Amino acid sequence: MTDDALVIFTPSGKRGRFPLGTPVLTAARQLGVDLDSVCGGRGICSKCQITPGYGEFPKHGVTVAEDALSEWNAVEDRYKRIRGLKEGRRLGCQAKILGDVVIDVPPESQVHKQVIRKSATERAMVMDPATRAVYVEVAEPDMHEPTGDFERLARALKEQWQVDRIEADLSVLRQLQPVLRKGEWKATVVLHKGNHDAATRILDIFPGFHEGPLLGLAVDLGSTTIAAHLCDLSDGRVLASSGLMNPQIRFGEDLMSRVSYAMMNPGGDVEMTKAVREAINTLADAIAGEAGVDPAAIYEMVIVCNPVMHHLFLGIDPVELGQAPFALATSGSLSLDARDLDLTTLNRSARVYVLPCIAGHVGADAAAVALSEEPDQSQDMVLIVDVGTNAEILLGNRSRVLACSSPTGPAFEGAQISSGQRAAPGAIERVEIDPVTKEPRFKVIGCDLWSDEPGFAEATRATGITGICGSGIIEAVAEMRMAGLLDAGGLIGGPEQTGTPRCEATGRTHSYLIHDGSAEGGPRISVTQGDIRAIQLAKSALYAGARLLMDEMGVDTVDRVTLAGAFGAHISPKHAMVLGMIPDVPLQNVTSAGNAAGTGARIALCNVAARDRIETTVRHIHKVETAIEPRFQEHFVNANAIPHAVDPFPNLSAIVHLPDVSFNTSSHGSEGGRRRRRG
């Protein structure tokens, strides 16, 4: 038996071994994990709440036993009794490490709160929502015509609003008679159109003429983040947008890790379902508070997500999605009661519409992107890339549309990176490196100044410079390639080879120092060889997926590229192309669509015809399965080079000079620093 244990923190991915009996808070501080504490570990402030994960974690190579942390103690008991502590939570200052453990730091326990960069984009929409409110005048009861109040209400709706068939659940029927009498047989009725041939459902009823808000929630349920837009269903206006981390990340950063968790831990899928539904309830409450409205006014929710999230949200075990032939339990759209999904924050009769999935690895989020960007209506060949922990890729035009999913992993979002963090104030998000001096400058989230501009130190004093987020690491790697600090194979040169002491020896490899805050007690932020490899793997998967679709379409080039999601909004096309993340096209033909999946969800929320349209469209999108396509591996290997080992990048070459350097000294002796690579 060893006298230390492995501790892995999510979502940061930071890990280390610590002596048994070490408090979790101490381990977090030593690893630089973003875990808050105001009282210095005395068990008073409760800022250091953590959620341990138990069971099999194949991705991390650990099995977490139930006794991996010390037992619940009197301090935690007192805090829970007096102020409340969410189920499964522990205080990091009180829980001690007794075995290998995976520990999630929830958003509210992080000092540097996540910036959800999935805001709503402006979009003109034809308003025809499934949910609407109508005013009716109902005939009073008559002993000579003995009919029920509901039947007379149905007759009024048919005569005054041409609504043929209606239905209502028991909660509405219970309030029907007192409401009609209070309103003197006049009422405002909230109706929800049924899908296709389904009856129209009464969601709520108010006495007399009621002008209260009628709201809908468009939710983009991602592997890493959950973004939501609160919309006024009368005009489509976005009243508020907000988001939070997907709490499932503690069960695994990528989709297959979560499938593995469900496979290896009985009831693991139920745990993950409960976690994500609670998060959506929390988000709905928070976003309503931000808009200053009652969440009970949210009568409808439209949700888009990838297939694994789709199944876990619905409470379906995702095990079949982890193995060929990657079968979905259902691929069609769904219209469900919110209460059946434990979404108790919304109106008690609220409805939830789930967009259809395209295939086993291409989900409702890709369908929402197709609804938003309409590749099937494009005259030219367009490649649409929605990058998150999993990349959804669409390629096509009016004649044909193809789709695939590619496992990029969480590196683009700052995870699995040595100094990586989520997008939060203090995180480096932009990087430039002078090709002559090899000196960097950077911007951090929350400050408009570059690091070499006057006033930068004062402007960032409150947040500090805490790490590097996804957009920052992508720009840093591309800038290193352009400055000659990184060769085409992805090797970082040493100080003699590159001419800068910022390229420091790190074991048998080198790293590039971007910022040294150690003098002020801050972190040293470097790009390591391991970081480069993580980015190479992610970008190679992305490019290989796009290239596979191009092969299937029979084209070697595309006319334009649309970058969707938070990635698309914050990465410059030049840096993306230098890395070889996307095929070579003129830079002016690379555009950002913002959060296209969220926009698609809003379109479906505000227009029922759009639901019919996307349900038809997905049936004509051809799915290419990367997992079983042999050419994917070939494309993946070639895409490891920066930008690419084989494919020419003529448009990029016309505007960017990439130094012809090689730092592979293993076979070229002393000449290795400048010799050209073969192949």
Long-range contacts (C-beta under 8 A, 24 or more apart in sequence): 5-68, 5-97, 5-98, 5-99, 5-100, 5-101, 6-62, 6-100, 6-101, 7-31, 7-97, 7-100, 7-101, 7-103, 8-57, 8-60, 8-62, 8-101, 8-102, 8-103, 9-33, 9-35, 9-103, 9-104, 9-105, 10-53, 10-102, 10-103, 10-104, 10-105, 10-249, 10-250, 10-253, 11-104, 11-105, 11-224, 11-245, 11-249, 11-250, 11-253, 11-410, 11-415, 11-422, 12-105, 12-415, 12-420, 12-421, 13-253, 13-410, 13-415, 13-416, 13-417, 13-420, 15-60, 18-97, 20-96, 20-97, 20-98, 20-99, 21-70, 21-96, 21-97, 21-98, 22-96, 22-97, 23-92, 23-93, 23-94, 23-95, 23-96, 23-97, 24-48, 24-50, 24-69, 24-90, 24-92, 24-93, 24-95, 24-96, 24-97, 24-103, 25-92, 25-93, 27-97, 28-92, 28-103, 28-105, 32-523, 33-105, 34-105, 34-110, 34-111, 34-112, 34-421, 34-424, 34-466, 35-92, 35-105, 35-109, 35-110, 35-111, 36-109, 36-110, 36-111, 37-92, 37-93, 39-93, 41-93, 42-93, 43-75, 43-76, 43-79, 43-91, 43-93, 43-94, 46-79, 46-83, 46-85, 46-91, 47-109, 48-91, 48-92, 48-93, 48-109, 49-85, 49-86, 49-89, 49-90, 49-91, 49-92, 49-106, 49-108, 49-109, 50-89, 50-90, 50-91, 50-92, 50-95, 50-103, 50-104, 50-105, 50-106, 50-109, 51-88, 51-89, 51-90, 51-103, 51-104, 51-106, 51-247, 51-250, 52-88, 52-90, 52-95, 52-101, 52-102, 52-103, 52-104, 53-101, 53-102, 53-103, 53-104, 53-250, 53-251, 54-265, 55-261, 55-264, 55-265, 55-268, 56-260, 56-261, 56-264, 56-265, 57-102, 57-251, 57-252, 57-257, 57-261, 58-257, 58-260, 58-261, 58-264, 59-252, 59-253, 59-254, 59-256, 59-257, 59-260, 60-102, 62-100, 62-101, 62-102, 63-100, 64-99, 64-100, 64-101, 64-102, 65-99, 65-100, 67-98, 67-99, 68-97, 68-98, 68-99, 68-100, 68-101, 69-95, 69-96, 69-97, 69-98, 69-99, 69-101, 70-94, 70-95, 70-96, 70-98, 102-250, 103-250, 104-247, 104-249, 104-250, 106-245, 106-247, 107-244, 107-245, 110-424, 112-421, 112-424, 112-425, 112-426, 112-427, 112-463, 112-466, 113-424, 113-425, 114-225, 114-243, 114-244, 114-245, 114-422, 114-423, 114-424, 115-422, 115-423, 115-424, 115-425, 115-445, 116-225, 116-227, 116-242, 116-243, 116-244, 116-423, 117-423, 117-566, 117-569, 117-570, 118-220, 118-225, 118-227, 118-241, 118-243, 118-565, 118-566, 118-595, 118-598, 119-241, 119-594, 119-595, 120-229, 120-238, 120-241, 120-595, 120-598, 120-599, 120-602, 121-593, 121-594, 121-595, 121-599, 123-372, 123-599, 123-602, 123-603, 125-236, 125-602, 125-603, 125-606, 125-607, 126-606, 126-607, 126-609, 127-234, 127-235, 127-236, 127-606, 127-607, 128-606, 128-607, 128-608, 128-609, 129-216, 129-233, 129-300, 129-605, 129-606, 129-607, 129-608, 130-192, 130-193, 130-300, 130-351, 130-353, 130-608, 130-611, 131-190, 131-191, 131-192, 131-193, 131-203, 131-214, 131-216, 131-233, 131-299, 131-300, 131-351, 132-190, 132-191, 132-214, 132-233, 133-188, 133-189, 133-190, 133-191, 133-210, 133-214, 134-160, 134-161, 134-163, 134-188, 134-189, 134-191, 135-186, 135-187, 135-188, 135-189, 135-209, 136-160, 136-161, 136-186, 136-187, 136-188, 136-189, 137-185, 137-186, 138-180, 138-185, 138-186, 138-187, 139-185, 140-185, 149-176, 149-177, 149-180, 150-176, 153-180, 153-187, 153-189, 153-202, 157-189, 157-191, 157-200, 163-191, 163-200, 164-200, 165-199, 165-200, 166-191, 166-199, 166-200, 166-201, 166-202, 167-199, 167-200, 167-201, 167-202, 168-201, 168-202, 169-201, 169-337, 169-349, 171-348, 171-349, 172-202, 172-203, 172-204, 172-205, 172-349, 175-205, 176-205, 179-205, 179-206, 179-207, 180-205, 180-207, 182-207, 182-208, 183-207, 183-208, 184-208, 190-214, 190-299, 192-299, 192-300, 192-351, 193-608, 194-335, 195-333, 195-335, 195-611, 198-335, 201-349, 201-351, 202-349, 203-299, 203-347, 203-349, 203-350, 203-351, 204-299, 204-347, 204-349, 212-297, 213-293, 213-297, 214-297, 214-299, 215-239, 215-288, 215-293, 215-297, 215-298, 215-299, 216-298, 216-299, 216-300, 216-301, 216-302, 216-605, 216-606, 217-284, 217-287, 217-298, 217-300, 217-301, 217-302, 217-346, 217-605, 218-301, 218-302, 218-598, 218-601, 218-602, 218-604, 218-605, 219-280, 219-283, 219-301, 219-302, 219-303, 219-304, 219-601, 220-304, 220-305, 220-365, 220-368, 220-595, 220-597, 220-598, 220-601, 221-246, 221-276, 221-280, 221-303, 221-304, 221-305, 221-309, 221-313, 221-365, 222-246, 222-305, 222-306, 222-309, 222-365, 222-388, 222-389, 223-248, 223-249, 223-253, 223-254, 223-255, 223-306, 223-308, 223-309, 223-388, 223-389, 223-390, 223-410, 224-249, 224-253, 224-388, 224-389, 224-410, 224-413, 224-415, 225-388, 225-566, 226-276, 226-279, 226-280, 226-283, 227-595, 227-598, 228-280, 228-283, 228-284, 228-287, 229-598, 229-601, 229-602, 230-287, 230-288, 230-290, 230-291, 230-293, 230-298, 231-602, 231-605, 231-606, 233-299, 233-300, 233-605, 233-606, 236-602, 236-606, 238-602, 239-291, 239-293, 240-287, 240-288, 240-290, 240-291, 241-287, 242-283, 242-286, 242-287, 242-290, 243-283, 244-279, 244-282, 244-283, 244-286, 245-422, 246-276, 246-279, 246-309, 247-275, 247-276, 247-278, 247-279, 248-272, 248-275, 248-276, 248-312, 250-275, 251-275, 253-389, 253-409, 253-410, 253-415, 253-416, 254-389, 254-390, 254-407, 254-409, 254-410, 255-306, 255-308, 255-309, 255-321, 255-389, 255-390, 255-407, 256-322, 256-407, 258-308, 258-312, 258-318, 259-308, 259-318, 259-319, 259-321, 259-322, 260-322, 262-317, 262-318, 262-319, 263-319, 263-322, 269-312, 269-315, 269-316, 269-317, 269-318, 269-319, 270-315, 272-312, 273-312, 273-313, 273-314, 273-315, 274-342, 276-309, 276-312, 276-313, 277-313, 277-341, 277-342, 277-343, 278-342, 280-343, 281-342, 281-343, 281-344, 281-345, 282-345, 284-343, 284-345, 284-346, 285-345, 288-345, 295-345, 295-346, 295-347, 296-346, 296-347, 296-348, 297-347, 298-345, 298-346, 298-347, 298-350, 299-346, 299-347, 299-349, 299-350, 299-351, 300-350, 300-351, 300-352, 300-353, 300-605, 301-338, 301-343, 301-346, 301-350, 301-351, 301-352, 301-353, 302-352, 302-353, 302-354, 302-355, 302-601, 302-602, 302-604, 302-605, 303-352, 303-353, 303-354, 303-355, 303-364, 303-601, 304-354, 304-355, 304-363, 304-364, 304-365, 304-367, 304-368, 304-597, 304-598, 304-600, 304-601, 305-354, 305-363, 305-364, 305-365, 306-361, 306-363, 306-364, 306-365, 306-366, 306-390, 306-392, 306-405, 307-357, 307-359, 307-360, 307-361, 307-362, 307-363, 309-363, 310-354, 310-357, 310-363, 310-364, 313-341, 313-354, 314-341, 314-354, 315-341, 321-360, 321-361, 324-627, 324-628, 325-360, 326-359, 326-360, 326-361, 326-625, 326-627, 327-360, 328-357, 328-359, 328-360, 331-356, 331-357, 331-358, 331-359, 331-618, 332-356, 332-615, 333-611, 333-615, 353-604, 353-605, 353-611, 355-600, 355-601, 355-604, 355-611, 355-614, 356-614, 356-615, 356-618, 357-618, 358-403, 358-618, 358-621, 358-623, 359-403, 359-623, 359-625, 360-625, 361-390, 361-404, 361-405, 361-625, 361-626, 361-627, 362-392, 362-403, 362-404, 362-405, 362-623, 363-392, 363-405, 365-392, 365-597, 366-392, 366-394, 366-403, 366-405, 366-597, 367-600, 367-614, 367-617, 367-618, 368-596, 368-597, 368-598, 368-599, 368-600, 368-601, 368-604, 368-614, 369-394, 369-564, 369-593, 369-596, 369-597, 369-600, 370-394, 370-401, 370-403, 370-600, 370-614, 370-617, 370-618, 370-621, 371-600, 371-603, 371-604, 371-610, 371-613, 371-614, 371-617, 372-593, 372-596, 372-597, 372-599, 372-600, 372-603, 373-562, 373-564, 373-593, 373-596, 375-401, 376-401, 376-617, 376-620, 376-621, 380-559, 380-560, 381-553, 381-555, 381-557, 381-558, 381-559, 381-560, 382-558, 382-559, 382-560, 382-561, 382-562, 383-546, 383-549, 383-550, 383-558, 383-560, 383-561, 383-562, 383-582, 383-583, 384-561, 384-562, 384-564, 384-593, 384-596, 385-542, 385-546, 385-561, 385-562, 385-563, 385-564, 385-568, 385-582, 386-564, 386-565, 386-568, 386-596, 386-597, 387-412, 387-542, 387-563, 387-564, 387-565, 387-567, 387-568, 388-412, 388-413, 388-565, 388-566, 388-567, 389-413, 391-541, 391-542, 391-545, 393-542, 393-545, 393-546, 393-549, 394-621, 395-546, 395-549, 395-550, 395-553, 395-558, 396-553, 396-621, 400-553, 400-622, 401-617, 401-620, 401-621, 401-622, 402-549, 402-552, 402-553, 402-621, 402-622, 402-623, 402-624, 403-549, 403-621, 403-622, 403-623, 403-624, 404-545, 404-548, 404-549, 404-623, 404-624, 404-625, 404-626, 405-545, 405-626, 406-541, 406-542, 406-544, 406-545, 406-546, 406-626, 407-541, 407-626, 408-538, 408-539, 408-541, 408-542, 409-534, 409-537, 409-538, 409-541, 411-470, 411-473, 411-534, 411-535, 411-537, 411-538, 412-470, 412-474, 412-535, 412-538, 412-567, 413-469, 413-470, 414-467, 414-468, 414-469, 414-470, 414-472, 414-473, 416-534, 417-468, 417-473, 417-531, 417-534, 418-511, 418-526, 418-527, 418-528, 418-530, 418-531, 419-467, 419-468, 419-523, 419-524, 419-525, 419-526, 419-527, 419-531, 420-467, 420-468, 420-469, 420-470, 420-473, 420-531, 421-466, 421-467, 421-468, 421-469, 422-469, 423-469, 423-470, 423-471, 423-566, 424-466, 424-469, 425-463, 426-460, 426-463, 426-464, 426-465, 426-466, 426-467, 427-466, 427-467, 427-468, 427-469, 427-472, 428-465, 428-467, 428-468, 428-469, 428-472, 428-476, 428-514, 428-515, 428-525, 429-469, 429-471, 429-472, 429-570, 430-471, 430-472, 430-475, 431-472, 431-475, 431-476, 431-479, 431-514, 432-475, 432-479, 433-476, 433-479, 433-480, 433-482, 433-483, 433-485, 434-483, 435-482, 435-483, 435-484, 435-659, 437-500, 438-483, 438-484, 438-485, 438-498, 438-499, 438-500, 438-502, 438-503, 439-500, 439-502, 440-476, 440-479, 440-502, 440-514, 440-515, 442-472, 442-514, 442-515, 445-469, 451-515, 464-517, 464-522, 465-515, 465-517, 465-522, 465-523, 465-525, 466-522, 466-523, 467-523, 467-525, 468-514, 468-525, 468-527, 470-567, 471-567, 471-570, 471-571, 473-527, 473-531, 473-535, 474-535, 474-571, 474-575, 474-576, 474-579, 474-581, 475-571, 475-572, 475-575, 476-512, 476-514, 476-527, 477-527, 477-531, 477-532, 477-535, 477-579, 477-642, 478-574, 478-575, 478-576, 478-578, 478-579, 479-575, 480-512, 480-527, 481-578, 481-579, 481-642, 481-658, 482-578, 482-656, 482-657, 482-658, 482-659, 483-659, 484-659, 484-661, 485-512, 486-532, 486-642, 487-661, 487-662, 487-663, 487-664, 487-677, 488-641, 488-642, 488-645, 488-658, 488-662, 488-677, 489-640, 489-641, 489-642, 489-662, 489-664, 489-677, 490-532, 490-533, 490-536, 490-640, 490-641, 490-642, 491-529, 491-532, 491-662, 491-663, 491-664, 492-527, 492-529, 492-532, 492-663, 493-661, 493-663, 493-673, 494-663, 496-673, 497-661, 497-663, 497-673, 535-579, 536-640, 536-642, 539-579, 539-580, 539-581, 539-639, 540-636, 540-637, 540-639, 540-640, 541-636, 542-581, 542-582, 543-580, 543-581, 543-582, 543-583, 543-635, 543-639, 543-644, 544-626, 544-632, 544-633, 544-635, 544-636, 544-639, 545-626, 545-632, 546-582, 546-583, 547-583, 547-635, 547-639, 547-647, 548-624, 548-626, 548-629, 548-631, 548-632, 548-635, 549-624, 550-583, 551-631, 552-622, 552-624, 557-583, 557-584, 557-585, 558-583, 558-585, 559-585, 559-589, 560-585, 560-589, 560-590, 560-591, 561-585, 561-589, 561-590, 561-591, 562-590, 562-591, 562-592, 562-593, 562-596, 563-590, 563-591, 563-592, 563-593, 564-592, 564-593, 564-594, 564-595, 564-596, 564-597, 565-595, 565-596, 565-597, 566-595, 568-592, 568-593, 568-594, 568-596, 569-594, 569-595, 574-652, 574-655, 574-656, 577-643, 577-649, 577-651, 577-652, 578-642, 578-643, 578-652, 578-656, 578-658, 579-642, 579-643, 580-639, 580-641, 580-642, 580-643, 580-644, 580-649, 583-647, 584-643, 584-647, 584-648, 584-649, 584-650, 584-651, 584-652, 585-651, 586-651, 587-651, 587-655, 645-679
